[in-house]
Amino acid sequence: MPSQRSVPYVEAKRWINDGDLLLFRRNWKPSSFLISRVGRSEYVHAGKVAWEAGELRLLDVMQFHGGRNLSLLDQVRRFPGWIDVFEVNPNDQFSDYDRQAAVQWMCRFHEVEYGWFNIVRLSLLHLAFFRLFFRADTQDAATRKGPPFCSQAVAEADRLGGGVDPTPNLADRLVEPGDLARSLLYRYRFTLRP
């Protein structure tokens, strides 16, 4: 977990690029607490940044809403100090990474349903009994069954659109927000506040 460096949105805007990763920290909601405990991380939600007409947008897939394209400023006001910005592909360490293609891939999820089926499958792997009989899938080949959940969508956008797998030893359908935070494809920059 990176130490938090809080930056006002108006100042941070100039340092945020297309395709950067947004991770939401645990908040007051019971579901948020559960996700963070099961996922071994403070992070409970993931999305990507897109610049549209001079405005920063949040591209994500959210339970009860599906794929969304929202004003990032509105989300920062709603969740002050809970949204971390991670730079994607710091120092261009992955020369084949294509941030624009990753953003375009993420746009494909706009208005798709939320991946409840995949989130239930992922949740079962955290239960002791099921862990005895099912192994975590490391292959992405058959990963796309039904619509994605938030971190699955981000992993898929960066792998299939951007050309770099953020979690090479874990199938997209098993990627949790904390897995993205630990990936070498991203580096923590700052936490947004109004």
Summary of the structure (lengths in Angstrom):
residues: 194
radius of gyration: 15.7
end to end distance: 22.1
largest distance: 50.3
contacts: 626
relative contact order: 0.23
helix: 36%
strand: 24%
